Amino acid sequence: MRLTLRVWRQKNADADGTMSTYEVDGISPDMSFLEMLDVLNERLILSGEDPVAFDHDCREGICGACSLVINGDAHGPERTTTCQLHMRSFRDGDTIDVEPWRAAAFPVVKDLVVDRSAFDRIIQAGGYITAPTGSAPEAHATPVPKPDADLAFEHAECIGCGACVAACPNGAAMLFTSAKVNHLNVLPQGAPERETRVLDMVARMDEEGFGGCTLTGECSTACPKGIPLMSITSMNKEWLRATRKAARR
C-alpha cells in the first residue's frame, strides 16, 4: 500500500502546531497502525529528520497508551484501540489525517503525545479503597451477587485511554469518571466510601477543566471497551444521592 499521511507536528505545548504531509509506501495491510508509524519514523530518522512522537506501550489493546485521532475518529474507523487497528481498514492511495486527542485538559506534550495525568488525579481523588484489607482474601469470601459482579467487571474494563474525551464535542470526562466510580460503588468493599468517592471524583473532574456532559453519546460510541452510556446515568444518580445525604448532615 502507498499512503499519504497528514500528521500533526508540534514541538511542545507552547509552540504552534501544523499538519505535515508524508508519503509512505510498502505498507502491508497486516501491519498495525502503530507499525506503520514505525516505518515512517525509521525513514524520517534515516533522512535526518525528527521522528513523530506518539504514545504506545503494550500494543495489545490493554494499557490505553495509544491515543490518536485518525481521520477525525478517536482510535480510527474501527471500534478498537489504535494499536489493534490494522492497515487493512484503509485502501491503497488513501490520505490519512493523524492528530492528538483534542481537549483542554489534555495539553499536547509533543506531536501526537498529550498529557493525560488529569485522569490519574481523578483516580487519586477517590478511585481506591482506604480500609486496610491485608493479603488477598480467599475466593468467594465476600459473596457478591452475579449481576453486581458483572456490572463491576463491565466498568473495570475501562483502560483510561481518553477516547471518550477526544470524541466528546464538549471534551467531557464523564464516561471515564463514571466507570471508575461505578466499578467500586457496586461492590461491598467499596460501600463504606460510596458517597465520598463520587463527590470527590466528580469535583476533581470539574477542577481539571473537562467540559460538561450533554449526553450526546459519542463517548460510548468511541470507547474501545464498550463502557455503556448508562454508566453516566448511574453516576449521576450516585452523585445526587450523595449530595442530598451530605446536605442532611
KOLGU-707053 format. One record per residue: z, y, x of N, C-alpha, C in turn; residue in three letters. Coordinates in nm, 2 decimals, padded with zeros to 4 digits, always signed. Atoms other than C-alpha are relative to their C-alpha. Layout:
N
[[Z, Y, X], [Z, Y, X], [Z, Y, X], Ala]
...
//
This chain:
249
[[+00.00, -00.12, +00.08], [+00.00, +00.00, +00.00], [+00.00, +00.13, +00.09], Met]
[[+00.00, -00.14, -00.06], [-00.07, +00.36, +00.10], [+00.06, +00.09, -00.10], Arg]
[[-00.07, -00.09, +00.09], [+00.16, +00.62, -00.04], [+00.02, +00.14, +00.06], Leu]
[[-00.04, -00.14, -00.03], [+00.22, +00.99, -00.04], [+00.14, +00.03, -00.04], Thr]
[[-00.14, -00.03, +00.03], [+00.58, +01.08, -00.01], [+00.03, +00.15, +00.01], Leu]
[[-00.05, -00.14, +00.00], [+00.72, +01.43, -00.10], [+00.15, -00.01, +00.00], Arg]
[[-00.14, +00.03, -00.02], [+01.07, +01.42, +00.04], [+00.07, +00.14, +00.02], Val]
[[-00.08, -00.12, -00.01], [+01.34, +01.69, +00.01], [+00.06, +00.00, +00.14], Trp]
[[-00.06, -00.02, -00.13], [+01.44, +01.82, +00.36], [+00.08, +00.12, +00.00], Arg]
[[-00.09, -00.11, -00.01], [+01.74, +02.03, +00.41], [+00.10, -00.02, +00.11], Gln]
[[-00.08, +00.02, -00.13], [+01.92, +02.09, +00.74], [+00.15, -00.02, -00.03], Lys]
[[-00.15, +00.01, +00.03], [+02.27, +02.14, +00.59], [+00.02, +00.07, -00.13], Asn]
[[-00.03, -00.06, +00.13], [+02.44, +02.28, +00.28], [-00.03, +00.14, -00.01], Ala]
[[+00.02, -00.15, +00.00], [+02.39, +02.64, +00.38], [-00.15, +00.04, +00.02], Asp]
[[+00.14, -00.03, -00.03], [+02.02, +02.61, +00.47], [-00.08, -00.02, -00.13], Ala]
[[+00.10, +00.02, +00.11], [+01.73, +02.64, +00.22], [-00.07, -00.13, +00.02], Asp]
[[+00.07, +00.13, -00.01], [+01.56, +02.31, +00.15], [-00.15, +00.02, -00.05], Gly]
[[+00.14, +00.00, +00.05], [+01.19, +02.23, +00.08], [-00.05, -00.14, +00.00], Thr]
[[+00.07, +00.13, +00.01], [+00.97, +01.93, -00.01], [-00.10, -00.01, +00.11], Met]
[[+00.09, +00.03, -00.11], [+00.79, +01.79, +00.29], [-00.09, -00.12, -00.04], Ser]
[[+00.10, +00.11, +00.04], [+00.48, +01.56, +00.25], [-00.02, -00.09, +00.12], Thr]
[[+00.03, +00.10, -00.11], [+00.43, +01.24, +00.45], [-00.09, -00.10, -00.06], Tyr]
[[+00.08, +00.11, +00.04], [+00.17, +00.97, +00.43], [+00.05, -00.12, +00.07], Glu]
[[-00.04, +00.13, -00.06], [+00.28, +00.61, +00.48], [-00.10, -00.10, -00.05], Val]
[[+00.09, +00.11, +00.04], [+00.06, +00.30, +00.48], [+00.06, -00.13, +00.06], Asp]
[[-00.05, +00.13, -00.04], [+00.10, -00.07, +00.54], [+00.13, -00.04, -00.07], Gly]
[[-00.12, +00.03, +00.07], [+00.38, -00.08, +00.29], [-00.02, -00.13, -00.09], Ile]
[[+00.00, +00.13, +00.08], [+00.45, -00.43, +00.14], [+00.06, +00.03, -00.14], Ser]
[[-00.06, -00.01, +00.13], [+00.51, -00.45, -00.23], [+00.14, -00.07, -00.01], Pro]
[[-00.12, +00.07, +00.00], [+00.80, -00.68, -00.15], [+00.11, +00.08, +00.08], Asp]
[[-00.10, -00.08, -00.07], [+00.98, -00.41, +00.06], [+00.09, +00.07, -00.11], Met]
[[-00.08, -00.09, +00.09], [+01.28, -00.23, -00.10], [-00.04, +00.14, +00.03], Ser]
[[+00.03, -00.14, -00.02], [+01.26, +00.14, -00.14], [+00.06, +00.06, +00.13], Phe]
[[-00.06, -00.04, -00.12], [+01.50, +00.19, +00.15], [-00.07, -00.05, +00.12], Leu]
[[+00.08, +00.06, -00.11], [+01.30, -00.04, +00.37], [-00.13, +00.09, +00.03], Glu]
[[+00.12, -00.08, -00.01], [+01.00, +00.18, +00.30], [+00.04, +00.13, +00.07], Met]
[[-00.04, -00.12, -00.07], [+01.20, +00.49, +00.41], [+00.03, -00.03, +00.14], Leu]
[[-00.02, +00.04, -00.14], [+01.30, +00.30, +00.72], [-00.13, +00.00, +00.08], Asp]
[[+00.13, +00.00, -00.06], [+00.93, +00.26, +00.80], [-00.04, +00.15, +00.03], Val]
[[+00.03, -00.14, -00.02], [+00.88, +00.63, +00.75], [+00.08, +00.06, +00.12], Leu]
[[-00.08, -00.06, -00.11], [+01.17, +00.72, +00.98], [-00.03, -00.06, +00.14], Asn]
[[+00.05, +00.06, -00.12], [+01.05, +00.48, +01.25], [-00.12, +00.08, +00.06], Glu]
[[+00.12, -00.07, -00.04], [+00.72, +00.67, +01.26], [+00.04, +00.14, +00.03], Arg]
[[-00.05, -00.14, -00.03], [+00.90, +01.01, +01.25], [+00.06, +00.01, +00.14], Leu]
[[-00.07, +00.01, -00.12], [+01.12, +00.91, +01.54], [-00.10, -00.01, +00.12], Ile]
[[+00.10, +00.03, -00.10], [+00.82, +00.78, +01.74], [-00.09, +00.13, +00.03], Leu]
[[+00.08, -00.12, -00.02], [+00.64, +01.11, +01.69], [+00.08, +00.12, +00.04], Ser]
[[-00.09, -00.10, -00.05], [+00.94, +01.31, +01.80], [+00.06, +00.09, -00.11], Gly]
[[-00.05, -00.08, +00.11], [+01.04, +01.44, +01.45], [+00.13, -00.05, -00.04], Glu]
[[-00.13, +00.03, +00.06], [+01.38, +01.44, +01.28], [-00.02, -00.10, -00.11], Asp]
[[+00.01, +00.09, +00.11], [+01.42, +01.13, +01.06], [+00.07, +00.05, -00.12], Pro]
[[-00.05, -00.04, +00.13], [+01.50, +01.17, +00.69], [+00.14, -00.07, -00.01], Val]
[[-00.14, +00.05, +00.02], [+01.88, +01.14, +00.63], [+00.01, -00.05, -00.14], Ala]
[[-00.03, +00.05, +00.14], [+01.97, +00.92, +00.33], [+00.12, -00.10, +00.01], Phe]
[[-00.12, +00.08, +00.01], [+02.28, +00.73, +00.22], [-00.04, -00.15, -00.02], Asp]
[[+00.01, +00.14, +00.03], [+02.30, +00.35, +00.24], [+00.11, -00.08, +00.07], His]
[[-00.10, +00.08, -00.06], [+02.54, +00.07, +00.32], [-00.03, -00.15, -00.02], Asp]
[[+00.01, +00.14, +00.01], [+02.54, -00.28, +00.18], [-00.15, -00.04, -00.03], Cys]
[[+00.14, +00.03, +00.04], [+02.18, -00.27, +00.04], [+00.00, -00.12, -00.09], Arg]
[[-00.01, +00.12, +00.09], [+02.29, -00.54, -00.21], [+00.03, +00.05, -00.14], Glu]
[[-00.03, -00.04, +00.14], [+02.35, -00.32, -00.52], [+00.14, +00.00, -00.03], Gly]
[[-00.14, +00.01, +00.02], [+02.72, -00.33, -00.48], [+00.08, +00.13, +00.03], Ile]
[[-00.09, -00.11, -00.05], [+02.86, -00.03, -00.28], [-00.03, +00.13, -00.07], Cys]
[[+00.03, -00.12, +00.07], [+02.69, +00.25, -00.47], [-00.04, +00.12, +00.10], Gly]
[[+00.03, -00.10, -00.10], [+02.60, +00.44, -00.15], [-00.14, +00.06, -00.02], Ala]
[[+00.14, -00.05, +00.01], [+02.22, +00.47, -00.21], [+00.00, +00.09, -00.12], Cys]
[[-00.01, -00.10, +00.10], [+02.17, +00.78, -00.41], [-00.13, +00.09, +00.00], Ser]
[[+00.13, -00.08, -00.01], [+01.81, +00.91, -00.46], [-00.05, +00.02, -00.14], Leu]
[[+00.07, -00.03, +00.12], [+01.63, +01.08, -00.74], [-00.15, -00.03, +00.03], Val]
[[+00.14, +00.04, -00.03], [+01.28, +00.92, -00.74], [-00.09, +00.03, -00.12], Ile]
[[+00.09, -00.04, +00.11], [+01.01, +01.08, -00.95], [+00.08, +00.05, -00.12], Asn]
[[-00.08, -00.06, +00.11], [+01.28, +01.26, -01.15], [+00.10, -00.09, -00.06], Gly]
[[-00.10, +00.10, +00.06], [+01.48, +00.94, -01.23], [+00.10, -00.04, +00.11], Asp]
[[-00.11, +00.04, -00.09], [+01.82, +00.86, -01.07], [-00.03, -00.15, +00.03], Ala]
[[+00.03, +00.14, -00.05], [+01.75, +00.54, -00.86], [-00.14, -00.05, -00.03], His]
[[+00.14, +00.03, +00.01], [+01.39, +00.54, -00.97], [-00.03, -00.06, -00.14], Gly]
[[+00.05, +00.04, +00.14], [+01.19, +00.38, -01.26], [+00.06, -00.12, -00.05], Pro]
[[-00.06, +00.12, +00.05], [+01.39, +00.06, -01.28], [+00.15, +00.02, -00.02], Glu]
[[-00.15, -00.01, +00.02], [+01.75, +00.02, -01.41], [+00.07, -00.08, +00.11], Arg]
[[-00.06, +00.07, -00.11], [+01.89, -00.08, -01.07], [+00.04, +00.11, +00.10], Thr]
[[-00.03, -00.10, -00.11], [+02.02, +00.08, -00.75], [-00.12, +00.02, +00.08], Thr]
[[+00.11, -00.03, -00.08], [+01.78, +00.24, -00.51], [-00.03, -00.12, +00.10], Thr]
[[+00.02, +00.11, -00.10], [+01.84, -00.04, -00.25], [-00.06, -00.13, -00.06], Cys]
[[+00.06, +00.12, +00.07], [+01.73, -00.30, -00.51], [-00.13, +00.03, -00.07], Gln]
[[+00.13, -00.04, +00.05], [+01.43, -00.11, -00.62], [-00.11, -00.04, +00.10], Leu]
[[+00.11, +00.05, -00.08], [+01.11, -00.27, -00.48], [-00.13, +00.08, -00.02], His]
[[+00.12, -00.08, +00.00], [+00.78, -00.11, -00.39], [-00.10, -00.05, -00.10], Met]
[[+00.10, +00.05, +00.11], [+00.60, -00.33, -00.65], [+00.02, +00.07, -00.13], Arg]
[[-00.02, -00.08, +00.11], [+00.74, -00.09, -00.90], [-00.10, +00.12, +00.00], Ser]
[[+00.10, -00.11, -00.01], [+00.47, +00.16, -00.77], [-00.13, -00.06, +00.03], Phe]
[[+00.14, +00.05, -00.02], [+00.10, +00.14, -00.72], [-00.06, +00.06, +00.13], Arg]
[[+00.07, -00.06, -00.11], [-00.12, +00.19, -00.42], [-00.06, +00.13, -00.03], Asp]
[[+00.05, -00.13, +00.02], [-00.21, +00.55, -00.38], [+00.09, +00.10, -00.07], Gly]
[[-00.09, -00.08, +00.07], [+00.09, +00.68, -00.57], [+00.06, +00.12, +00.08], Asp]
[[-00.08, -00.10, -00.06], [+00.26, +01.01, -00.49], [+00.14, -00.01, -00.05], Thr]
[[-00.14, +00.02, +00.03], [+00.64, +00.97, -00.49], [+00.09, +00.12, +00.04], Ile]
[[-00.09, -00.11, -00.03], [+00.89, +01.26, -00.51], [+00.14, -00.07, +00.03], Asp]
[[-00.14, +00.05, -00.03], [+01.23, +01.18, -00.34], [+00.09, +00.11, +00.02], Val]
[[-00.09, -00.11, -00.01], [+01.52, +01.41, -00.39], [+00.14, -00.05, +00.00], Glu]
[[-00.14, +00.04, +00.01], [+01.90, +01.40, -00.36], [+00.06, +00.02, -00.14], Pro]
[[-00.07, -00.03, +00.12], [+02.15, +01.40, -00.65], [+00.01, +00.15, -00.02], Trp]
[[-00.01, -00.14, +00.02], [+02.14, +01.74, -00.81], [+00.12, +00.03, -00.09], Arg]
[[-00.12, -00.04, +00.08], [+02.49, +01.86, -00.92], [+00.08, +00.09, +00.09], Ala]
[[-00.08, -00.10, -00.07], [+02.72, +02.15, -00.83], [+00.11, -00.07, +00.08], Ala]
[[-00.12, +00.07, -00.06], [+03.00, +01.90, -00.75], [-00.05, -00.09, +00.11], Ala]
[[+00.05, +00.08, -00.11], [+02.77, +01.71, -00.51], [-00.08, +00.08, +00.10], Phe]
[[+00.08, -00.09, -00.09], [+02.67, +01.96, -00.24], [-00.08, -00.09, +00.10], Pro]
[[+00.08, +00.07, -00.09], [+02.39, +01.85, -00.01], [+00.06, +00.01, +00.14], Val]
[[-00.05, +00.00, -00.14], [+02.51, +01.74, +00.34], [-00.12, +00.02, +00.09], Val]
[[+00.13, -00.01, -00.08], [+02.16, +01.69, +00.49], [-00.11, -00.08, -00.08], Lys]
[[+00.12, +00.06, +00.06], [+01.82, +01.60, +00.34], [+00.04, -00.07, -00.14], Asp]
[[-00.03, +00.07, +00.13], [+01.90, +01.33, +00.07], [+00.14, -00.05, -00.01], Leu]
[[-00.15, +00.03, +00.01], [+02.27, +01.29, +00.15], [+00.08, +00.11, -00.06], Val]
[[-00.09, -00.09, +00.07], [+02.52, +01.45, -00.08], [+00.15, -00.04, +00.02], Val]
[[-00.15, +00.02, -00.01], [+02.90, +01.48, -00.06], [+00.05, -00.04, -00.13], Asp]
[[-00.05, +00.05, +00.13], [+03.04, +01.26, -00.34], [+00.16, -00.02, +00.01], Arg]
[[-00.15, +00.01, -00.01], [+03.41, +01.30, -00.23], [+00.07, +00.05, -00.12], Ser]
[[-00.07, -00.04, +00.13], [+03.48, +01.46, -00.57], [+00.04, -00.12, -00.08], Ala]
[[-00.03, +00.12, +00.07], [+03.47, +01.11, -00.71], [+00.13, -00.06, +00.06], Phe]
[[-00.12, +00.05, -00.06], [+03.73, +01.00, -00.46], [+00.13, +00.07, -00.05], Asp]
[[-00.12, -00.08, +00.04], [+03.96, +01.28, -00.56], [+00.03, -00.02, -00.15], Arg]
[[-00.03, +00.04, +00.14], [+03.92, +01.19, -00.93], [+00.08, -00.13, -00.01], Ile]
[[-00.07, +00.13, -00.01], [+04.03, +00.83, -00.85], [+00.14, +00.02, +00.05], Ile]
[[-00.13, -00.02, -00.05], [+04.32, +00.96, -00.64], [+00.09, +00.07, -00.10], Gln]
[[-00.08, -00.06, +00.10], [+04.44, +01.16, -00.93], [+00.07, -00.09, -00.10], Ala]
[[-00.06, +00.10, +00.09], [+04.52, +00.85, -01.13], [-00.06, -00.13, -00.01], Gly]
[[+00.07, +00.13, +00.00], [+04.29, +00.56, -01.07], [+00.07, -00.11, +00.07], Gly]
[[-00.08, +00.10, -00.07], [+04.57, +00.33, -00.95], [+00.12, -00.03, -00.08], Tyr]
[[-00.13, +00.03, +00.07], [+04.90, +00.17, -01.05], [+00.11, +00.02, +00.11], Ile]
[[-00.10, -00.04, -00.09], [+05.21, +00.31, -00.88], [+00.11, -00.10, +00.02], Thr]
[[-00.11, +00.09, +00.00], [+05.45, +00.03, -00.96], [-00.02, -00.10, +00.11], Ala]
[[+00.01, +00.10, -00.11], [+05.51, -00.20, -00.65], [-00.01, -00.14, -00.07], Pro]
[[+00.02, +00.13, +00.06], [+05.38, -00.54, -00.75], [+00.01, -00.12, +00.10], Thr]
[[-00.01, +00.11, -00.09], [+05.43, -00.73, -00.43], [-00.13, -00.07, +00.03], Gly]
[[+00.12, +00.08, -00.03], [+05.19, -01.01, -00.34], [-00.08, -00.03, -00.13], Ser]
[[+00.08, +00.03, +00.11], [+04.91, -01.12, -00.57], [+00.07, -00.10, -00.10], Ala]
[[-00.07, +00.09, +00.09], [+05.06, -01.28, -00.89], [-00.08, -00.13, -00.02], Pro]
[[+00.06, +00.12, +00.03], [+04.98, -01.63, -00.99], [-00.10, +00.02, -00.12], Glu]
[[+00.10, -00.02, +00.10], [+04.67, -01.67, -01.21], [+00.06, -00.02, -00.14], Ala]
[[-00.04, +00.00, +00.14], [+04.74, -01.61, -01.58], [+00.15, +00.02, -00.01], His]
[[-00.14, -00.03, +00.01], [+05.10, -01.50, -01.50], [+00.02, +00.11, -00.11], Ala]
[[+00.00, -00.11, +00.10], [+05.03, -01.19, -01.72], [-00.11, -00.03, -00.10], Thr]
[[+00.10, +00.03, +00.09], [+04.85, -01.30, -02.03], [-00.08, +00.13, -00.05], Pro]
[[+00.08, -00.11, +00.05], [+04.56, -01.07, -02.12], [-00.10, -00.05, -00.10], Val]
[[+00.09, +00.05, +00.10], [+04.36, -01.12, -02.44], [-00.15, +00.01, +00.06], Pro]
[[+00.13, +00.00, -00.05], [+04.00, -01.21, -02.37], [-00.08, +00.12, -00.03], Lys]
[[+00.07, -00.13, +00.02], [+03.85, -00.90, -02.54], [+00.04, +00.11, +00.09], Pro]
[[-00.05, -00.10, -00.09], [+04.07, -00.68, -02.33], [-00.05, -00.02, +00.15], Asp]
[[+00.05, +00.03, -00.13], [+03.98, -00.86, -02.01], [-00.15, +00.02, +00.02], Ala]
[[+00.14, -00.03, +00.00], [+03.61, -00.84, -02.09], [-00.03, +00.15, +00.01], Asp]
[[+00.02, -00.15, +00.00], [+03.64, -00.47, -02.16], [+00.03, +00.06, +00.13], Leu]
[[-00.05, -00.06, -00.13], [+03.83, -00.40, -01.84], [-00.11, -00.04, +00.11], Ala]
[[+00.10, +00.04, -00.10], [+03.57, -00.60, -01.64], [-00.13, +00.08, -00.01], Phe]
[[+00.12, -00.07, +00.03], [+03.28, -00.42, -01.80], [+00.01, +00.14, +00.07], Glu]
[[-00.02, -00.13, -00.06], [+03.43, -00.09, -01.68], [+00.02, +00.00, +00.15], His]
[[-00.02, +00.02, -00.15], [+03.53, -00.22, -01.34], [-00.13, -00.02, +00.07], Ala]
[[+00.13, +00.01, -00.07], [+03.16, -00.28, -01.27], [-00.05, +00.13, +00.06], Glu]
[[+00.04, -00.13, -00.06], [+03.12, +00.09, -01.20], [+00.01, +00.00, +00.15], Cys]
[[+00.00, +00.00, -00.14], [+03.02, +00.13, -00.84], [+00.01, +00.14, +00.06], Ile]
[[-00.01, -00.14, -00.04], [+03.06, +00.51, -00.83], [-00.11, +00.06, +00.08], Gly]
[[+00.12, -00.05, -00.07], [+02.71, +00.58, -00.72], [-00.03, +00.14, -00.04], Cys]
[[+00.03, -00.14, +00.04], [+02.68, +00.90, -00.92], [-00.13, +00.02, -00.08], Gly]
[[+00.13, -00.01, +00.08], [+02.36, +00.82, -01.11], [+00.03, +00.07, -00.13], Ala]
[[-00.04, -00.06, +00.13], [+02.54, +00.93, -01.43], [+00.00, +00.15, +00.01], Cys]
[[-00.01, -00.15, -00.02], [+02.60, +01.28, -01.29], [-00.14, +00.05, +00.03], Val]
[[+00.13, -00.04, -00.03], [+02.25, +01.30, -01.15], [-00.10, +00.01, -00.12], Ala]
[[+00.08, +00.01, +00.12], [+02.09, +01.20, -01.48], [+00.04, +00.10, -00.11], Ala]
[[-00.06, -00.08, +00.11], [+02.31, +01.42, -01.70], [-00.06, +00.14, +00.02], Cys]
[[+00.05, -00.14, -00.01], [+02.14, +01.76, -01.78], [+00.11, +00.10, +00.02], Pro]
[[-00.11, -00.09, -00.02], [+02.49, +01.91, -01.76], [+00.07, -00.03, +00.13], Asn]
[[-00.07, +00.04, -00.12], [+02.59, +01.74, -01.44], [+00.15, -00.04, -00.02], Gly]
[[-00.13, +00.05, +00.03], [+02.89, +01.58, -01.61], [+00.04, -00.13, +00.06], Ala]
[[-00.04, +00.13, -00.06], [+03.10, +01.30, -01.47], [+00.09, -00.08, -00.10], Ala]
[[-00.08, +00.07, +00.11], [+03.24, +01.17, -01.80], [-00.01, -00.15, +00.01], Met]
[[+00.02, +00.15, +00.00], [+03.09, +00.82, -01.77], [+00.08, -00.06, +00.12], Leu]
[[-00.07, +00.05, -00.12], [+03.23, +00.77, -01.42], [+00.15, +00.00, -00.03], Phe]
[[-00.15, -00.01, +00.02], [+03.58, +00.90, -01.51], [+00.04, -00.09, -00.11], Thr]
[[-00.04, +00.08, +00.11], [+03.59, +00.71, -01.84], [+00.00, -00.15, +00.05], Ser]
[[+00.00, +00.14, -00.05], [+03.50, +00.38, -01.66], [+00.13, -00.02, +00.08], Ala]
[[-00.12, +00.02, -00.08], [+03.79, +00.43, -01.42], [+00.13, +00.01, -00.08], Lys]
[[-00.11, -00.01, +00.09], [+04.03, +00.53, -01.69], [+00.01, -00.13, -00.09], Val]
[[+00.00, +00.12, +00.10], [+03.94, +00.25, -01.94], [+00.02, -00.13, +00.08], Asn]
[[-00.02, +00.12, -00.08], [+03.94, -00.01, -01.66], [+00.15, -00.04, +00.00], His]
[[-00.14, +00.03, -00.02], [+04.31, +00.02, -01.61], [+00.08, +00.02, -00.13], Leu]
[[-00.07, -00.02, +00.12], [+04.42, +00.15, -01.95], [+00.00, -00.11, -00.10], Asn]
[[+00.01, +00.11, +00.09], [+04.32, -00.16, -02.14], [+00.08, -00.12, +00.05], Val]
[[-00.07, +00.11, -00.05], [+04.52, -00.39, -01.91], [+00.15, +00.03, -00.01], Leu]
[[-00.14, -00.03, +00.01], [+04.90, -00.44, -01.94], [+00.06, +00.06, +00.12], Pro]
[[-00.05, -00.06, -00.12], [+04.95, -00.35, -01.58], [-00.02, +00.15, +00.00], Gln]
[[+00.03, -00.15, +00.00], [+04.81, +00.00, -01.65], [+00.07, +00.07, -00.11], Gly]
[[-00.06, -00.06, +00.12], [+05.01, +00.06, -01.97], [+00.10, +00.11, +00.03], Ala]
[[-00.11, -00.10, -00.03], [+05.31, +00.25, -01.81], [-00.06, +00.14, +00.03], Pro]
[[+00.06, -00.13, -00.04], [+05.08, +00.53, -01.68], [-00.12, +00.03, -00.09], Glu]
[[+00.12, -00.01, +00.09], [+04.83, +00.52, -01.97], [-00.03, +00.15, -00.03], Arg]
[[+00.02, -00.14, +00.04], [+04.89, +00.88, -02.08], [-00.02, +00.09, +00.13], Glu]
[[+00.01, -00.09, -00.11], [+04.94, +01.05, -01.74], [-00.14, -00.03, +00.08], Thr]
[[+00.13, +00.04, -00.07], [+04.63, +00.86, -01.60], [-00.11, +00.08, -00.05], Arg]
[[+00.12, -00.06, +00.06], [+04.38, +01.00, -01.84], [+00.01, +00.15, +00.01], Val]
[[-00.02, -00.14, -00.01], [+04.53, +01.35, -01.84], [-00.03, +00.05, +00.14], Leu]
[[+00.01, -00.04, -00.14], [+04.54, +01.37, -01.46], [-00.15, -00.01, +00.05], Asp]
[[+00.14, +00.02, -00.05], [+04.19, +01.23, -01.40], [-00.10, +00.09, -00.07], Met]
[[+00.09, -00.09, +00.06], [+04.02, +01.44, -01.66], [+00.02, +00.14, +00.05], Val]
[[-00.03, -00.13, -00.06], [+04.20, +01.75, -01.53], [-00.07, +00.02, +00.14], Ala]
[[+00.06, -00.01, -00.13], [+04.08, +01.67, -01.18], [-00.15, +00.01, -00.01], Arg]
[[+00.14, -00.01, +00.02], [+03.73, +01.61, -01.30], [-00.05, +00.14, -00.03], Met]
[[+00.04, -00.14, +00.03], [+03.72, +01.96, -01.45], [+00.02, +00.09, +00.12], Asp]
[[-00.02, -00.08, -00.12], [+03.86, +02.11, -01.13], [-00.11, -00.01, +00.10], Glu]
[[+00.11, +00.02, -00.09], [+03.58, +01.96, -00.93], [-00.13, +00.07, -00.03], Glu]
[[+00.12, -00.08, +00.03], [+03.32, +02.16, -01.11], [-00.11, -00.08, -00.07], Gly]
[[+00.10, +00.07, +00.08], [+03.14, +01.89, -01.31], [-00.02, +00.07, -00.13], Phe]
[[+00.04, -00.07, +00.12], [+02.96, +02.01, -01.62], [+00.07, -00.07, -00.12], Gly]
[[-00.05, +00.05, +00.12], [+03.07, +01.95, -01.98], [-00.09, -00.11, -00.06], Gly]
[[+00.07, +00.11, +00.06], [+02.97, +01.64, -02.17], [-00.05, +00.04, -00.14], Cys]
[[+00.05, -00.02, +00.14], [+02.74, +01.68, -02.48], [-00.06, -00.13, -00.06], Thr]
[[+00.04, +00.14, +00.04], [+02.68, +01.30, -02.52], [-00.15, -00.01, -00.02], Leu]
[[+00.14, +00.02, +00.01], [+02.31, +01.32, -02.45], [-00.04, -00.15, +00.02], Thr]
[[+00.03, +00.14, -00.02], [+02.33, +00.96, -02.33], [-00.08, -00.04, +00.12], Gly]
[[+00.08, +00.02, -00.12], [+02.13, +01.00, -02.01], [+00.08, -00.08, +00.10], Glu]
[[-00.09, +00.06, -00.10], [+02.43, +00.89, -01.81], [-00.01, -00.16, -00.01], Cys]
[[-00.01, +00.15, +00.03], [+02.45, +00.54, -01.97], [-00.14, -00.06, +00.03], Ser]
[[+00.14, +00.05, -00.02], [+02.07, +00.50, -01.96], [-00.03, -00.02, +00.15], Thr]
[[+00.03, +00.00, -00.15], [+02.06, +00.57, -01.58], [+00.10, -00.10, +00.07], Ala]
[[-00.10, +00.08, -00.07], [+02.37, +00.36, -01.50], [-00.05, -00.14, +00.04], Cys]
[[+00.05, +00.13, -00.04], [+02.26, +00.06, -01.29], [+00.09, -00.12, -00.04], Pro]
[[-00.09, +00.11, +00.04], [+02.56, -00.14, -01.40], [+00.03, +00.00, -00.15], Lys]
[[+00.00, +00.01, +00.14], [+02.52, -00.07, -01.77], [+00.13, +00.04, -00.06], Gly]
[[-00.12, -00.05, +00.07], [+02.85, +00.12, -01.84], [-00.04, +00.06, -00.13], Ile]
[[+00.04, -00.05, +00.14], [+02.83, +00.18, -02.22], [+00.04, +00.14, -00.03], Pro]
[[-00.03, -00.14, +00.04], [+02.82, +00.53, -02.37], [+00.13, +00.00, -00.07], Leu]
[[-00.12, +00.01, +00.07], [+03.11, +00.42, -02.59], [+00.13, +00.02, +00.09], Met]
[[-00.11, -00.02, -00.09], [+03.33, +00.44, -02.28], [+00.05, +00.14, +00.00], Ser]
[[-00.04, -00.15, +00.01], [+03.33, +00.82, -02.31], [+00.08, +00.02, -00.12], Ile]
[[-00.08, -00.01, +00.13], [+03.44, +00.79, -02.67], [+00.14, -00.05, +00.01], Thr]
[[-00.13, +00.06, -00.01], [+03.72, +00.56, -02.58], [+00.09, +00.09, +00.09], Ser]
[[-00.08, -00.09, -00.09], [+03.84, +00.80, -02.30], [+00.04, +00.13, -00.08], Met]
[[-00.03, -00.12, +00.08], [+03.82, +01.10, -02.54], [+00.12, -00.03, -00.10], Asn]
[[-00.11, +00.04, +00.08], [+04.05, +00.91, -02.78], [+00.13, -00.01, +00.08], Lys]
[[-00.12, +00.01, -00.08], [+04.29, +00.83, -02.50], [+00.05, +00.13, +00.04], Glu]
[[-00.04, -00.13, -00.04], [+04.29, +01.19, -02.39], [+00.07, +00.07, -00.11], Trp]
[[-00.06, -00.07, +00.12], [+04.36, +01.32, -02.74], [+00.13, -00.06, -00.03], Leu]
[[-00.13, +00.06, +00.02], [+04.64, +01.07, -02.79], [+00.10, +00.04, +00.10], Arg]
[[-00.10, -00.04, -00.11], [+04.80, +01.16, -02.46], [+00.03, +00.14, -00.01], Ala]
[[-00.03, -00.14, +00.02], [+04.77, +01.53, -02.53], [+00.09, +00.03, -00.11], Thr]
[[-00.09, -00.01, +00.12], [+04.93, +01.50, -02.87], [+00.14, -00.05, +00.04], Arg]
[[-00.13, +00.05, -00.03], [+05.21, +01.29, -02.73], [+00.07, +00.09, +00.10], Lys]
[[-00.06, -00.09, -00.10], [+05.27, +01.53, -02.44], [+00.05, +00.13, -00.08], Ala]
[[-00.04, -00.12, +00.07], [+05.29, +01.82, -02.69], [+00.12, -00.02, -00.08], Ala]
[[-00.12, +00.03, +00.08], [+05.56, +01.65, -02.89], [+00.13, -00.01, +00.08], Arg]
[[-00.12, +00.01, -00.08], [+05.79, +01.62, -02.60], [+00.07, +00.13, +00.02], Arg]
//
